[in-house]
Amino acid sequence: MLITLTACGKNKSTAISAPINYVPNCYDPQIAEGLELETILNNCFEGLVRIDASGNIQKAAAQAWTISPDGLTYTFALRDDARWYVPKSATKALGEDFVKSLDTRVTAEDFAYGIMRVLDKNTGSPYAYMLDSVSRAYATDDVTLVIELKKPFEGLLTTLALPICMPCKEAFFLETAGRYGLSTSLLLSNGPFYLGLFDEDIGAVTLKKNPDYKGSYKALSDTIRLFVPDEEKPREFSIRTALREETADLDPDYKVSHYKNAIKAFCFNCSNETLNTFRSIRLAFAHSTDIDALVGKGISRAEGVIPSACLLQAGTSYRANANVLRGPEFDLGKADEIYRALKERNEAQEIPDDLTLNLKLVCLESDLDAVKTVMQGWQKTFGVALTLTFESFATQEELDSIINKGDYDIAYTTIVTSDFLASEYLKNFTSDSAKNIINLQNPEFDKLVNSAINSEDSDKLTDILVECENYLLNNAYLIPTVSRDTYIVQNEAAADVTVRPSGSVYAFYK
């Protein structure tokens, strides 16, 4: 593949390239999961609404909507010129007669069918819980969609911009006979792009400009090429993430944006019976951790468990409403008091444990000195009862692999959010989440997060999210230390590409 990466004179590149972590093998929006798929589907599909670079709701397939006074009925008026792009290869896959007879209009019924597919438990949609408040969706005519709720849900418009709520043409879906989205010939598109190619062997996904798209979002390029980085075949990308120090010497023509979408934290593995059972031990660690020793030039203290980039709802900052939240402050006297009280209970045989702490701590090689500085406070509190074995890694990818396997007791790591909503970020720490790096199994916390996801209004939502965040902080399941930024670098060809407030999900249109 030959890729033009930079602008030459006034003639811009006809292709924009960006890195992805892997090539998805299924592109069905209703069951889509992962950042790569969300970026691809955000460009190949158009929902009722879109989320812009500032996190605000914008019109998309719906040109207007009304909400009933009780907040239980949303009525959407759709554009009447929207059409499905039908890939030429669909004729071979599904037959010429079927393709010729297919109604290519994008109608309200297509949106209703997509939403009802998510609500159908047989679909197995991983994000079906986000539509728990929806009773039903139906079309009253080709351009009018009605969504009825069981209870008011202020986050509905935000949810409608996500892949699970993309339209689905029922006749086409049924004709694919369980193969929907498994190949480029078995997927319709109604967005600025369509899926042109995906190949796991070469690690590439190609999006092509949709000639049948008539919406108000203009494709920035004829071709978008997404590649899995390969050390043997290094590529320059039109848009990519970078470390802060890598941006210092860039040519001024490059556009650099940064997003406060990550924190560093000490994470306690709740699979360790001692750490999980004894809150006092976790609190003693927290009170023994001198976070100020980790704060330096260009580094600020984390404002809570939730990264600052996360929103309450589309267009509303969570942190601006919740303010800064702190866990147990550095206080060696308090740490000693907590641990001494626990030892006395142990000596009185009130608790069946010897409280010996032989723990494995994992971190990056570049963080090892900082961790050892903090460890001095831990040793003052726990004394000879604490034995730490260190394992450090050169890259975040290597560290993430160990953490995801649960092969640690304490991890000092960077937690990056790919979710731009605070409630979705917290969902990563619930019992049923595959992203639950601390292996927390706590029904009380799960219930709090679920109530946040289905909250009826923003005032209640803020209060619930603060309660969730304080639950993690005050129980010292993790100790946030410093805030981290993700830097996005764009060359001239990709200068107009926008990114969600979380620093994720690219929009290759404007």
N, C-alpha and C positions, 0 to 999 in steps of 0.2 A: 504494500500500500504506500502510495506517495502522498505525503501530507504537506500542504503549504502552511507554515506556522506563523509567519509574520507578514505584516503589511509591506507592500513595496510601492513607494510613491503614493498615489491616490487610489490605487487598486487594492482593495482589501481582500484578504484571503477568502476563498469560497468555503473553507472548512474551519470549524472550531474544534479543538481537541481538549479533552480533560481526562484526568485519571479516575479510575474506579477500583474498588477493592476486589471485586469478582464479577463474573458474567452470570446474571440470573438465567435460570432455565425455564421459567414460566412468567408470563406477563399479564395474567388475569388480575385486573385491579381489585376485585372483591376479596382476593386471598393474598394480595401482595404484602410483603413484609420486608423491611430493610431500606436503607438510605438509597442504595443504587436504584432499586425499583421505583422509589418515590420520585427521584429525579427524572427517570425515563418516562414514567407515566404522567408526571406533571407536564411534560412537554408533548406527549403523544395524545393526551386526552384533555378535554375541557369540561370541568364540572359546572355546576350552576353558578358558582362564584370562584374567585381566585384569591390567593394571599399574596400581597406584593412584598417588596423588599423591606418595607417598614413594618410588616406584620399586619397591615390593614386589609379588610375585606373589600374586594372590587368586583364589579359585575363581570360575568363571563357568558355562559350560555343563557343565563337568566338576565333579562334586561330590566326587570323590576320585581319586587316582591312586597307582600303585605303580611302583617302578623296580627292575629285576632287579639282583642283586648285581654283575654284570659291567658294569652301566650301559648295556647295549645294547638293552633292551626296556622301553618305557614303556606301561603299561596304564591307560586312563582309563575311569572309570565316569561316564556322562552322566546328567543329569536326564531323566526320562521324560515331562515335561509341556511341553517346548519345542515351539513351533509356528512355522512360517513365516508371515509376513504376506504375503498375495498381493494386490497392488494391484487395485482394481476394473477399471482400464483394461487389465489383462492379458487379460481376456475378449475385448476387441476386437482386441488384438494377436495373440493365440495361439489364439483360438477357444473357444467355450463348453464344448465337449465335453472339450477338454484340461484346462481349468481345473477343471471339476467332478470330473474323475477324478484330479487331482493329489493325492498323499499329502503333506499339509502338516506331518507330523511332522518335527522336526529329529532326525535319527538319526546314529549313529556313521558310517554309510556316507557321509553328506554331508560329514563332516569328512575322512574318508579320500579322498574324491573331490577335495576342494579341495586337499589336500596333494599328491596324485598329479598333479593338473593343473600344479602349480608345478614338479614334477620332470620333467614332459614338456617337452623342449626346444622342441617346436612351439608351446607356449604363449607363450614369449618373456617369461617373468616377469623383471623387472629385478632382483629380489631372490632369485632361485633359488639363488644361491651360499650364502645363509644356511641352506639345507637340504642342503648337500653331504654332511653326515654321515648323512642319512636314507636307508635302504635301501628301505623301503616302509611304507605305512600301510594298515591294513585293519580291517574290522569283524567281530567274532565274533558279535555280535547287535545289535539295535537300539540298545542303550545301552552297548556295550563297544567301545572303540577301542584298537587296538594299533599302536604305532609302533616299528619296528625300525631300529636304527642300525648303520652299518658300523663305527663306532668311538665311544667315549664322547664325549658333547658336553654339557658343563655348561650351555651357553646355550640348550638346547632349549626349556625352559619360557618363557624370555623371548621367543624367536622365535615361539612358538605364540600369543602375545598380539597379534602384528602382523597387518595386513590379509591378507598372503599365505596365512595359515593359517586364514582364516575358512571356514566350511562352504559347500558349493556343492551344490545339488540337481541331480543329473545329468540327470534327465528334463527339468527346466525349462531347464537350460543348453543341452541339445541341441536343444530345441524352438525356442530363440531363433535358431538357425542363424547363429551368428557375430555376433549383435546384443546379446549379454548385457551389461547395464549401460549400454547406449547411450541408454536412455530410462527414465522412472520406471515404465513398464508392463513393462519387461523386467528387473526386479531384485526378488528376494525379500529380505526382511529378517528377522532373528531377534533383533535388539537392542531397546533401549528406544525407538528411533525408526525411522521409515521415511522414505525419500526422497520428499518431497511435490512438489518443484518444483526445476528448475534452468533458468536462462535466462541465456545469455551476453549477450544484448542489453541486459537491464536490470541485469546483474551481480549476480544473486541466486541463492541456494540456500536452500530451505526444508525443514526436517525436521519431521515430525509425530510426536506420541506414538503408539507402536505399541499398539493395543488388544489384540493377541494375545500380547503379551510377558508371560511369567509368571516371569521370573527375579528375582533379588534386588536388582537395580539400578533404583531408582525414577527415572523421568524428572522433571526439575526444572521442566519447563514443557510445556504442550500444544504449543507451537510454538517452534522455533529458526529464526531468520532470519540468514543469513550474507550479507553484502553486500560488494562491491568498493567501497571509498570513492570518492566522486565529488565533486570540488570544486564542480561546478555544482549538486549536490543534497546538500549536507552533512547528515550524520546524527550524532546522538549514539548511542554504542553502550553496551550493558549491560556489556560486557567488552571491554577493548582494551589495547594496549601503550602505554606513555608514556615520555618522558624523565624522568630523575630530577627535574629542576627543575620539571617540569609537575605533579608530585605534591605539591609543598610546600603549595599553597593549596587543596587539595581539601577538600571537606566531610568531617567525621569519619565520616559514614555510608558513605563509600567505603572499600572494602577494597583495600589496596595490598600486593602481594607482589613480591619481587624474586628473580631467578635469576641466578647467576653462570655464564651460558651463552655468554659472548663474550670475546674478547681483541682488542686492537689489535696490529697487527704490520706490520713492513716486509716486503713480499713481493717476491722476485726472480723475474722472468718467465724461465723456463727456455727460452722460445722465442728469447731473445736468446742468440746463439751464444757470445759472450764470457762472459756471466754463467753460462751453463750449463757451459761447458768448464772454466773456471778456478775451482776451489774456493778457491784462494788469494785471489782477488778478493773472493768472498763473505765469506770469513773476515776479510779486512782491513776490509770494511764493518762486520762484526759487532763486531770489537774497537774500531772507531772510534765506535760508537754508545753514547752516554751515556744509558742508559735512566733513570737516577736523575733526570735533568733533566726527564723527562716525568711523574714521580711527584709528585703534589701533594696538597692537602687533599681527602679523600674519594676519592682515587684510589690504588689499590694496584698493585704490580707483578704482572704475569702470573705464574702459578705453573708455566707450561709452555706447550707448543703446544696441549694439550688443555684446554678450559675446565673449571673446577672442578665444574660441574654434572654432567658426564658420569659415568656409572656403569661399573663393571667388568662387572657383571651386575645384573639386577634386585635391588634392595635392598642393593647393595654399592658404596660410593664408590670410584672409581678413584684419585682424588688422595690419599685417606686411606691407600691401600696403596702408592702409588708415591712419595708425598712430592713436594716441589717440585723441579722439574728446570730447570736454567739452561743456556743456551748459552754461547758465548764471552763472557767478561766484558770490560767496558770497559778497554782497555789500549792507549793510543796507541803506546807503545813496541813492543808485540807486533805491532800493526797495521803499523807502519813496517817492522819486521823481515820480516814476511811479504811485504809488497808490494815491498820492496827486493830480496829474493831472487828474486821473480818477474821483476822488471825486468832483473836480471843474467842470468837464463836467456834473456830476450828479446834482450838485447844480444849474447849469445853465439850467437844464432840457433838455440837449442835448441827454441824454440816459434815456430810460424809466425803471429805476430800482433803488431801494433804496440801493443796494450794501451791504445789511446786509448778513453776512456770518454765518449761522447756519449749521455747517457741521459735519458729522459723519466720524470719522477716525477709521479705523480698522487696526490691526497689531497683531503680536504675543506677548504673555505675556513677552517673553524674550527680546523683542525690545521696550517695553513700556518706560523704562528709557531713552533710546537713542532718542526716538521720542519726549519725553517731553523736552529734552535738546534742540533739534532743534526748538521746539515750542516757545521757548523764543524769538528767532529772529522773528518768525511770529507775536507774540504779539506786539513786538516793532513796527512793520510795520502797522498792521491793528488795533491795540488798541481794544477798546470795540466793534468794528464792527465784530470781529471774536469770535464766540462761538464754541468750539470744544467739541463734545461728543465722548468719547473713548469707543471702544469695542475691547477687546483683547481675543486671543484664545491660547489654550495650544499647538495645533499642526498646522502644515502647511496645512494639509488636511482640517481642520475645517475652517481655514482662506480662503483657495481656494474656498470652497463651498460658502461662503458669497460673495466673489468677483465675482465668476461666475454668481451668481444671480443678481449682480449689486446693492447689498444692502449696498452701501457705497458712500461717496463723495470723500474721500482721503484714499488710501490704501498704507501702507508701507509693501511691500512684496518681496519675492524672485521670480524672473522670471527665470525659467530654460528652456533652449532650448533643444528640442528633435530633432531639425533640425540641420544638420551639415553644411548647406549652409546658408550664411548670408541673401540671398534674400528670402529663405523660412521662416527664422525667422521673417523678417519684414512683411511677408504676414500675420502673426498673428495679425497685427494691422490694416488691411484693413477692409473696410466696410462689406464685405461679409464673414468674418472669424468668425467661432463659438468660436475661442480662443481669440477674441478681448476683453481683460479684461478692457480696458479703454473706450470701446464703441465709438471709434472714427469713425465718418462718414464723411470722407473728400475725395471728388473726386480727388483733386489735389494730395494728398498723394497716393491714389489708383493707379493713372496713373503712378506715379514715380516707385512704386513697380513693377507694371506689366512690365514696360520698363526694369527694372533690370532683371526680370525673363527671359525675351526674348532678352537679350542683345547679340549683335553680337560678341563682343570681350572683353577681360579681362580689357583692359585699360578703355574702356567706362563703363564697369560694375563697376569698382572701383569708378569712378566719380559719377555714378548714386546712388550707395549705400551710399556714403558719403553724397550726397544731401538728400537722404531719412532719414539718421540718424540725420543730422543737422536739418531737418524739425521737427522731434519730439523733439529734444533738444531745438532749438531756439524758438519754440512755447510753450515750457514747458508743453507738454502733460504728460510727466513723467520726474522725476528728478533722474537719476541714482546716487547711492551713493557709494556702495562698491562692489567689485568683490567677488563672491563666487565659491567654488570648490565643485564638486561632487567626493566622494571617492568610488572606486570600490574595494571590498575585495574578494579575490579568495583563496580557499584552494587548496591543492595539486591536488585534482581530477580535478579542473577547472583551473589549472595554465596556460594552453595553450589557454584558451578561450580569444578571442580578442574583443575589443569594438571600435565602431566608434569614431572619434575625439570628437564628442559631448558628449561622455560618455553614449551613448545609442546605441541600435541595437547590440546584441551579435552575434558573429560568433562562433558556436560550431564545427568548423573545422579549419584545418590549411593547 
